[in-house]
Amino acid sequence: MASNNPSTPVDASQSTPYNDPTSTYVNTSTLDFLLIELVPMAYRITTDLAAREEDWIRGSTSGGGKPAIADDASTSGARGTGEGTGVGATAMDEEESREAVFDRLEKLGYRVGLGVAERFSRDKPRPTTPLDIIKFLCKDLWQLLFRKQIDNLKTNHRGIYVLTDNTFKPLQRMSFDTKKYDAAMQAAYQAAAGGDPALGRDANSIARAQPFLYFPAGVIRGSLAALGIEATVNAETTGLPAATFQIRTIGAKA
C-alpha cells in the first residue's frame, strides 16, 4: 500500500502544528527549567544592586570620593535615593526586595507575553471582544505554554476575570520542608483567612511559591496587551499546586 511506502512524500504543513519554515523548536521542559532559575537569579541581581548602591552612598558620604560603579542601573538608583540619607538607608528589607523581584520578573514576563501572543495569532483570526480574548488566553495560549487549558474561568462581566488552574505546571514539582516554618508567617496567613488553622505548616510553602507566579502573571499581561487589552494581573496560590490569576482590565468595575 502507498501508506506503507517510506518514499511517499509528506506534507510538512500537515505534520507540524505551525506552518512556518522559519520557526525553531525547543524541548517542552525548557519553560519549566527557565522558571526554576528565574526567581533565584532575580533575587541575586536585586541583592547585588542593593549592595552596590549602598557602597556608592557610603563612598559619597565619607568624603573620600565616589567609588567606581560598573553597573549604570545601580548608579542611577543611588542618585535617585542617596541624597540626604544616612549610610544604611539603602539597605533593602524583605518587602523592598520582594517588590524589586516582582517588578523585574513581571516585566520579563510581559515582554515574553507580547512576543508569544503576536507569534501565535499571526496566522489565524484574532479575537476581537474582551471575552473572546480571555477565552483565547485560557484555551490556546495556556495550552501552548503549559500544555493544558485553564480549569475555571469566572467573570463579573464588568472587566474582571478570575482564572484558576488547579494543577499549575510550574508549581507541580515544588516541595518544601513543612517541619520547619515561620510562626509569624503562619499567623499572618491565618489572620488573612479568618483564623483558619488548616493553613498551618503550608504557610511558609505558599510564601515561597509566590515569587514563581510573578513571571507567568507578566506573560498574561503581555499577551493581553498584544491582543488589545490593558490590564493588571494579580497571581496567588492558596495551596500547591493550584494558582489563581485575577485580571482587572482598565476601567473595570467590581
N, C-alpha and C positions, 0 to 999 in steps of 0.2 A: 504493500500500500504506500501511497505517496507520503502519508503522515509519518511513516517509519523511516523514510529516506533521509539520512543525515545531510545530504547535499541540498535539500529543499531550502530555498532562501526564506528567511524570517523577517517580517516587517518590524523594525526596531521600535517604531512608534506604538505598536500594539503590545510589545513585551515590556515596555517601561512606562511608569505612571506619568512621566512628564516628557513631552516631545520637544526636547531642547538639546541640540547637538553640542552646545557649549557648557552644559551642566556638568558638575562634578559630584561624586557621591562619597559619603563618609559612612563609617560604621554607626549603627543606631545607638551605640553606647557612648558616642562622643559627647553628646549634650550632658549625659549623666556625669562623666568624668570632668567636664568643664564646670558644672555646678559644684562639684566636690571641692575643686581648687579655688573657685572664685571668692568664696567667703573668707577663707584664711588669708588669701592674697590681699583682699580689701582691708582686712584688719592690720596686716603688716604694713601696707602703704600708709594707712591712717596714722599708725603709731610712729612710723619713721618721719612723716611730715610734721607731726606734732613735736617730736624731739628736735628736729632741725629748726623749727620755728622758735622753740624755747631757747636753743643755743644762740640763735640770731639776736633775740631780745636781751639775753644775758650779756652778749658781747657789746650790744649798742648801749646798754645802761651802765656798763662798767667803765666807760670812758676810754677803753683800750682800742676802739675802732671796731668796725663791723667785720665779723668773720666771713670768709668766702662761702657762699652757698651755691651748690651746684644746681639745685632744682629751682627753677623760676617760680613754680607754683608755691613752694614753701616761702620764698622771699616775698611774693605778693601777699601771702596770707599774713606774714609777720607785719608787713607795712599796714595792713588793714586793722590789726588788733593790738599792735605793740605799743603805740604811743600812749604815754601817760599811765601805763600799767606797771604792776610790780613784776619782779623777776619770775615768780611762779604762776603768773596769771594765765599763761597759755597751756598749762598742764591740763590735758583732757581728762574729764571724768568719764564714767561709764556711759552716761546719757549722751554726751557730746560725741563720743566715739561711735556709738550706735547710730546717731544721726548722720555722721560723716560716712559711715559704711553704707547706710541706706541710700544716701544721695549718690554715691559712686556706683553701686550695683544697679540701682534703679535706672540711672542714665545709660549705663551699658546695655541693660535690657531694652530700653527704649529704642536705641539705635538698631539693635538686632530685630526688634519687632517691626520697625519701619521697613527694613530690607526683606524680611520674611513675607510680610503681607503683600508688598509690591511684587515680589517674585512669584508668589503662589497664585495671585489673582491676575497675573498678566495675560494668560491665555484662556480665561473664562470670564463670563459676565460678572461684574462686580455688584455686590448687593447695594441697594440704594437706601432703604429705610433703616432707621436705627435698630429695630428689632431683627431685621434680616441680617444686619451686620453682626449683631451679637450671636445669632444662631450660626452664622458662618464661622465665627470665632470658636464657638462651643463644639462644632462638629468637625469642620475641615481643618482649621488651623490646629486645634487641640490634637487631632489625630496625627497630623504631621509632626508635631513637636513631642508629644508624649504617648503616641501610639494607642490612644483611646479617646473616647468622647467624654465630655462633661457629664457627670451623673445627674445633676439637678440644676435647673435654671429658674430663678424667680425674679419677678419684676413688679413694681407698683404702677407701671405704665406712665410714670412721670419722670423718667430719666434715670432711675436707679435699678441696677441689675445685680443679683447675687448669684455667683457661680460656685457650685460645690463639687469638688472632686473627692470622693470617699477614699480613693486609693491613689493619691497624687504620687506619681512615679519618683520624683526626686526625694520624697520622704519615706519611701517604702523600705529602703535598706538601712535606715537610721536606727541606731540602738544606743542607749545610754545606761550608765550605772545608776539604777534607781535607789541603791542603798545609801548613796551619799547625795544629798540635795540641800539647797539653801532654804533654811527655815523661813527667813524673811520673804524670799520669793514665793514660797508656798503660801504664806499668809496673805500676800498681796493678790495672788490668783484666787484664793478662796474668798477674799473680800469682794473682788470684782464679780465673782459668780454667786454672790449672795450667801457666802459661807458654806459652799458645797464641800464637804470633806472628801468627796470622791477624787478630787484633783490630786491630793496627797503628793506622792513622790513623782507624779508626772509633771509637776510644775516646772522643775528645772529642765526636763526634756523639752517641754513646749517652748521655753525661753531660748534654748539653744537652737531649736529648729527654726525659729522665726526668721533669722537672717537669710536662710536659704530660700525664703519666699520673696525677697526683695527683687532679685533678678527676674523671676517669672512675672512679677507684678509690672515691671518695666516693659517686658515683652508684650504684655497685654495692652498697656497704654500706647506703646509704639504701633502695634498692629491696628488699634482703633484709630489712631491719628492718620495712618496711611489710608484708611478707608473713609476718612472724613468726620470722625467723631473725636472731639476733645473732651477728655475725662480725667478724673483722678481714680486711682486704683488702690484699695487697701486690702492687704492679704494677711490672713491669720490662720492659725491652726489651734483647735481645741483638744486635739488628740491625734497622735500619729496613727496612720499616715494621711489623715484627711486634711484638706486645705479648702479655705473659703476665700473667694475674691469678690469684693464689693466694688462695683463700677458705678461711679456717680458722674454723669455727664454734666457739662457746663450748663447751668441754669436749671438743674434738676430740682424737683420739689419732693420733700419727704411725704 
